[in-house]
Amino acid sequence: MSDPSLRGAFPHQHRDPRGLVERIEAQIRERLEEALERAALKLLVDLRARQGRPAPADSSDADRREFESLVGDLLAYVDAAFRGDLDARDRQDLERAESHAPSERDRLLAGQVLLARRLPDYWQRLERYEAAYAESRLEARAARSWLDRLFGTQT
């Protein structure tokens, strides 16, 4: 039986010491990480298919590193794309939100969380930026493949 003192719509949150704003930001960050990882995994699978390589394996450390690198590159691309569309005031707010992050990845994610809360069309723009990044990576790979065939090299 559940604890009668934990009544409400979200009883699992009553033991969470964070405030409402912190919980919301954490949920946005989780959703953002999932979206970036999903897009990066699809791109990794597509790149490998173009190269005639097998899909990434869960048990492969090399595949995991390649995936993590792709997620980081995608995050940096998305950050640059959003920054290019911001006015000076929004860029200052973004830099302030990122200023206390312990790592580059955390810094970029903190900025994206701020933008997700602030921009009404954030998720639609994120999808467009993810698609543009994937297209550029796939096109770059296709161009290299053509040159590889021409010169008989493999990359």
Rosetta blueprint (number, residue, H / E / L):
1 M L
2 S L
3 D L
4 P L
5 S L
6 L L
7 R L
8 G L
9 A L
10 F L
11 P H
12 H H
13 Q H
14 H L
15 R L
16 D L
17 P L
18 R L
19 G L
20 L H
21 V H
22 E H
23 R H
24 I H
25 E H
26 A H
27 Q H
28 I H
29 R H
30 E H
31 R H
32 L H
33 E H
34 E H
35 A H
36 L H
37 E H
38 R H
39 A H
40 A H
41 L H
42 K H
43 L H
44 L H
45 V H
46 D H
47 L H
48 R H
49 A H
50 R H
51 Q H
52 G L
53 R L
54 P L
55 A L
56 P L
57 A L
58 D L
59 S L
60 S L
61 D H
62 A H
63 D H
64 R H
65 R H
66 E H
67 F H
68 E H
69 S H
70 L H
71 V H
72 G H
73 D H
74 L H
75 L H
76 A H
77 Y H
78 V H
79 D H
80 A H
81 A H
82 F H
83 R H
84 G H
85 D L
86 L L
87 D L
88 A H
89 R H
90 D H
91 R H
92 Q H
93 D H
94 L H
95 E H
96 R H
97 A H
98 E H
99 S L
100 H L
101 A L
102 P L
103 S L
104 E H
105 R H
106 D H
107 R H
108 L H
109 L H
110 A H
111 G H
112 Q H
113 V H
114 L H
115 L H
116 A H
117 R H
118 R H
119 L L
120 P L
121 D L
122 Y H
123 W H
124 Q H
125 R H
126 L H
127 E H
128 R H
129 Y H
130 E H
131 A H
132 A H
133 Y H
134 A H
135 E H
136 S H
137 R H
138 L H
139 E H
140 A H
141 R H
142 A H
143 A H
144 R H
145 S H
146 W H
147 L H
148 D H
149 R H
150 L H
151 F H
152 G L
153 T L
154 Q L
155 T L
